[in-house]
Amino acid sequence: MKIKKPTRRDVLGTVIIITGCALSALAISIFLVPNRIAAGGITGLATVIHHWTGWPVGLVALVLNVPLFLIGFRLVGSGFGLRSLMATLFLSLFIDLFASISPITDDLLLAALAGGAMMGVGLGLVFRQDSTTGGTDLAARIIHNSVPFISIAQVLLVIDILVVLTAAVAFHSYELGLYAVVTLAVTTKVIDSVVVGINFTKAAHIISLKSDEVAMSLLTELDRGVTGLEGRGLYTGKRKEVLICVLKSRQVPKLKRIVRDIDPDAFVYLTDAREVFGEGFQAHE
């Protein structure tokens, strides 16, 4: 079997993923863990276990991720890719590597804000490369695969809430739980800003001669609805199908990849979508 030679884009993508993991790990090691702020996810749970047992946070996070990846390969397939596995390994490695660095502050608010912002930048860089750091993203995908009527976003929200509540009970401080919520909010906002911009939702319009194939890939890989409208090119007079897909901003890089791989000649434009109501988004007011 012929091994594909890495392109410049592949190398740059790997460097960006490693940089993002390093920034996220630094935020966890110097802001969150020393101040017992468990801001959801596998690393939040690993933070709780660390303060119970003294075990390294990165090692615990890696151990917790191993069964998720094994189950993911069986149930979801290898679609989440080797890049996610690589990101998970580097994040765990960097967390323990930076653990010896002295905390910058013991002010909980500063730690929550600075830690959340730095982690958001790091994770945003990873997400821009169509990758994840495993953890709850992968767990949510596994659960969604087994229970399709529960969206990935809903599963992520429930998992993060459970981790925050677990930390609050374990540390006997609901105040720490509230600071974890602040960190989560800041992280989410910064991630969206890094991946696309300040808007949370985007509407993609796609005109392609392979619209059926593109639509099916968007439906299965992004878990987002796609609508096809009949259109006509006024210059050529030919009828074409226009696909419309509303999605979260962090999913935009994956949409671009899907369209590029199927039809490099497709015409795509993105617009900001505000106040989106319906399945997968806000409930109707």
C-alpha positions as CSV (number, residue, x, y, z in Angstrom):
1,M,0.0,0.0,0.0
2,K,1.4,3.4,-1.0
3,I,1.8,5.8,1.9
4,K,0.7,9.3,1.2
5,K,3.4,11.9,1.6
6,P,2.4,14.7,4.1
7,T,1.7,18.0,2.4
8,R,2.7,21.4,3.7
9,R,-0.9,21.9,4.8
10,D,-0.7,18.6,6.9
11,V,2.5,19.7,8.5
12,L,1.2,23.2,9.3
13,G,-2.0,21.6,10.7
14,T,0.0,19.4,13.0
15,V,2.0,22.3,14.3
16,I,-1.2,24.3,14.9
17,I,-2.7,21.4,16.8
18,I,0.4,20.9,19.0
19,T,0.5,24.7,19.7
20,G,-3.2,24.6,20.6
21,C,-2.7,21.7,22.9
22,A,0.3,23.4,24.6
23,L,-1.8,26.6,25.3
24,S,-4.7,24.6,26.7
25,A,-2.4,22.5,28.8
26,L,-0.7,25.6,30.1
27,A,-4.0,27.2,31.1
28,I,-5.0,24.0,32.9
29,S,-1.7,23.6,34.7
30,I,-1.1,27.2,35.9
31,F,-4.6,28.5,36.3
32,L,-7.2,25.8,36.8
33,V,-5.7,22.8,38.5
34,P,-3.9,24.8,41.3
35,N,-7.1,26.7,42.1
36,R,-9.3,23.5,41.9
37,I,-11.4,24.9,39.0
38,A,-12.8,21.8,37.2
39,A,-14.4,23.4,34.1
40,G,-16.2,20.4,32.8
41,G,-14.9,17.7,30.5
42,I,-12.4,14.9,31.0
43,T,-9.7,17.3,32.2
44,G,-12.2,18.7,34.8
45,L,-12.9,15.2,36.1
46,A,-9.1,14.5,36.0
47,T,-8.6,17.6,38.1
48,V,-11.0,16.3,40.8
49,I,-9.3,12.9,40.8
50,H,-5.9,14.6,41.0
51,H,-6.9,16.5,44.2
52,W,-8.3,13.3,45.7
53,T,-5.3,11.0,44.9
54,G,-2.4,13.2,43.8
55,W,-2.1,11.4,40.5
56,P,-1.0,13.5,37.5
57,V,-3.8,15.3,35.8
58,G,-2.5,14.5,32.3
59,L,-2.1,10.8,33.0
60,V,-5.5,10.5,34.5
61,A,-7.1,12.3,31.5
62,L,-5.3,10.0,29.1
63,V,-6.4,6.9,31.0
64,L,-10.0,8.2,31.0
65,N,-9.8,8.8,27.2
66,V,-8.4,5.4,26.3
67,P,-11.8,3.5,26.7
68,L,-13.6,6.3,24.9
69,F,-11.3,6.0,21.9
70,L,-11.6,2.2,21.9
71,I,-15.4,2.4,22.0
72,G,-15.3,5.2,19.5
73,F,-13.4,3.1,16.9
74,R,-16.0,0.4,17.3
75,L,-19.2,2.4,17.3
76,V,-18.4,5.6,15.5
77,G,-15.6,4.5,13.3
78,S,-12.3,6.1,12.6
79,G,-14.0,9.3,11.3
80,F,-12.8,11.4,14.2
81,G,-9.3,10.6,12.9
82,L,-5.8,10.2,14.1
83,R,-5.5,14.0,14.6
84,S,-7.9,13.8,17.5
85,L,-5.9,10.9,19.0
86,M,-2.7,12.9,18.5
87,A,-4.2,16.0,20.1
88,T,-5.4,14.0,23.1
89,L,-1.9,12.5,23.6
90,F,-0.1,15.9,23.3
91,L,-2.6,17.6,25.6
92,S,-2.1,15.0,28.4
93,L,1.7,15.2,27.9
94,F,1.8,18.9,28.1
95,I,-0.4,19.1,31.2
96,D,2.0,17.0,33.2
97,L,5.0,18.7,31.6
98,F,3.7,22.1,32.7
99,A,2.6,20.9,36.2
100,S,5.9,22.0,37.7
101,I,5.3,25.6,36.7
102,S,4.3,27.8,39.6
103,P,0.7,29.1,39.5
104,I,0.4,32.7,38.4
105,T,-2.4,33.7,40.7
106,D,-4.5,32.3,43.5
107,D,-7.4,34.8,42.8
108,L,-10.2,32.5,41.7
109,L,-11.9,35.1,39.4
110,L,-8.6,35.9,37.6
111,A,-7.8,32.2,37.3
112,A,-11.3,31.5,35.9
113,L,-11.1,34.3,33.4
114,A,-7.5,33.9,32.3
115,G,-7.6,30.1,32.3
116,G,-10.8,30.1,30.3
117,A,-9.5,32.5,27.7
118,M,-6.2,30.8,27.2
119,M,-7.8,27.4,27.0
120,G,-10.4,28.8,24.6
121,V,-7.6,30.0,22.3
122,G,-5.9,26.6,22.5
123,L,-9.0,24.5,21.8
124,G,-10.0,26.9,19.1
125,L,-6.8,26.3,17.2
126,V,-7.3,22.5,17.6
127,F,-10.9,22.8,16.3
128,R,-9.8,24.9,13.4
129,Q,-7.9,21.8,12.1
130,D,-11.0,19.7,12.2
131,S,-9.7,17.9,15.3
132,T,-10.7,17.5,19.0
133,T,-8.9,16.6,22.2
134,G,-11.1,13.5,22.7
135,G,-12.8,13.6,26.1
136,T,-16.4,14.7,26.2
137,D,-16.6,15.5,22.5
138,L,-15.9,11.9,21.7
139,A,-18.2,10.7,24.6
140,A,-21.0,12.8,23.3
141,R,-20.6,11.5,19.7
142,I,-20.7,7.9,21.1
143,I,-23.8,8.6,23.1
144,H,-25.5,10.4,20.2
145,N,-24.6,7.4,17.9
146,S,-26.5,5.1,20.4
147,V,-29.3,7.5,21.1
148,P,-29.8,9.6,17.9
149,F,-32.7,11.7,19.2
150,I,-30.3,13.3,21.8
151,S,-28.1,15.9,20.1
152,I,-24.4,16.1,20.6
153,A,-24.7,19.6,22.0
154,Q,-27.2,18.4,24.6
155,V,-25.0,15.5,25.7
156,L,-22.0,17.9,26.0
157,L,-24.0,20.3,28.2
158,V,-25.2,17.5,30.5
159,I,-21.7,16.0,30.9
160,D,-20.1,19.4,31.7
161,I,-22.9,20.1,34.2
162,L,-22.3,16.8,35.9
163,V,-18.5,17.3,36.1
164,V,-19.0,20.8,37.6
165,L,-21.5,19.5,40.2
166,T,-19.1,16.6,41.0
167,A,-16.3,19.0,41.6
168,A,-18.4,21.3,43.7
169,V,-19.4,18.4,45.9
170,A,-15.9,16.9,46.0
171,F,-14.3,20.2,47.0
172,H,-17.2,21.1,49.4
173,S,-17.5,24.4,47.7
174,Y,-20.3,25.5,45.4
175,E,-18.3,28.7,44.9
176,L,-15.7,26.7,43.0
177,G,-18.5,25.2,40.9
178,L,-19.7,28.7,40.0
179,Y,-16.1,29.7,39.0
180,A,-16.0,26.6,36.8
181,V,-19.1,27.8,35.1
182,V,-17.5,31.1,34.4
183,T,-14.5,29.4,33.0
184,L,-16.7,27.3,30.7
185,A,-18.6,30.4,29.5
186,V,-15.3,32.2,28.7
187,T,-13.8,29.1,27.0
188,T,-16.8,28.6,24.8
189,K,-16.9,32.3,23.7
190,V,-13.2,32.4,22.9
191,I,-13.4,29.1,21.0
192,D,-16.1,30.5,18.7
193,S,-14.1,33.7,18.2
194,V,-11.0,31.8,17.2
195,V,-12.7,29.3,15.0
196,V,-14.8,31.6,12.9
197,G,-15.6,34.9,14.6
198,I,-17.8,36.4,17.2
199,N,-21.0,34.9,15.9
200,F,-22.1,31.5,17.2
201,T,-24.1,30.3,14.2
202,K,-23.5,30.3,10.4
203,A,-25.7,29.7,7.4
204,A,-23.9,27.9,4.5
205,H,-25.2,28.2,0.9
206,I,-23.7,25.6,-1.4
207,I,-24.1,25.3,-5.2
208,S,-22.6,22.1,-6.5
209,L,-23.1,19.6,-9.3
210,K,-22.7,16.9,-6.7
211,S,-25.3,18.3,-4.4
212,D,-26.7,14.9,-3.4
213,E,-23.3,13.6,-2.3
214,V,-22.5,16.8,-0.4
215,A,-25.9,16.9,1.3
216,M,-25.5,13.3,2.5
217,S,-22.1,13.9,3.9
218,L,-23.2,17.0,5.8
219,L,-26.2,15.1,7.2
220,T,-24.1,12.2,8.5
221,E,-20.8,13.9,9.4
222,L,-22.1,17.2,10.9
223,D,-25.4,15.9,12.3
224,R,-27.1,19.0,10.8
225,G,-30.1,19.3,8.6
226,V,-29.7,20.3,4.9
227,T,-32.4,21.9,2.7
228,G,-32.2,21.8,-1.1
229,L,-33.7,24.7,-3.1
230,E,-34.1,24.7,-6.9
231,G,-32.2,27.4,-8.6
232,R,-31.2,28.5,-12.1
233,G,-27.9,30.1,-13.2
234,L,-28.9,33.1,-15.2
235,Y,-25.7,33.2,-17.2
236,T,-25.8,29.5,-18.3
237,G,-29.5,29.0,-18.0
238,K,-28.9,25.6,-16.3
239,R,-30.9,24.5,-13.3
240,K,-28.9,23.8,-10.1
241,E,-29.8,22.7,-6.6
242,V,-28.8,25.2,-3.8
243,L,-28.1,23.6,-0.5
244,I,-28.7,25.5,2.8
245,C,-27.2,24.3,6.0
246,V,-27.3,26.2,9.4
247,L,-24.5,25.1,11.7
248,K,-22.4,26.0,14.7
249,S,-19.4,28.1,14.0
250,R,-17.0,25.5,15.2
251,Q,-18.4,23.1,12.5
252,V,-17.4,25.5,9.7
253,P,-13.9,24.0,9.1
254,K,-15.4,20.5,8.8
255,L,-18.0,21.8,6.3
256,K,-15.3,23.4,4.2
257,R,-13.3,20.1,4.2
258,I,-16.4,18.0,3.2
259,V,-17.3,20.3,0.3
260,R,-13.7,20.6,-0.9
261,D,-13.1,16.8,-0.8
262,I,-16.3,16.1,-2.8
263,D,-16.5,19.0,-5.2
264,P,-13.5,21.5,-5.3
265,D,-15.5,23.5,-7.9
266,A,-18.5,24.1,-5.6
267,F,-19.6,27.6,-5.0
268,V,-19.9,28.3,-1.2
269,Y,-20.7,31.3,0.8
270,L,-21.3,31.8,4.5
271,T,-23.5,34.3,6.3
272,D,-24.1,35.1,9.9
273,A,-27.3,33.6,11.3
274,R,-28.8,35.2,14.4
275,E,-31.6,34.1,16.6
276,V,-31.9,30.6,15.1
277,F,-34.8,28.6,16.4
278,G,-35.7,25.0,15.8
279,E,-34.2,21.5,16.1
280,G,-30.6,21.6,17.3
281,F,-30.7,25.3,18.2
282,Q,-32.9,27.5,20.4
283,A,-36.5,26.5,21.2
284,H,-39.1,28.7,19.7
285,E,-40.1,31.5,22.0
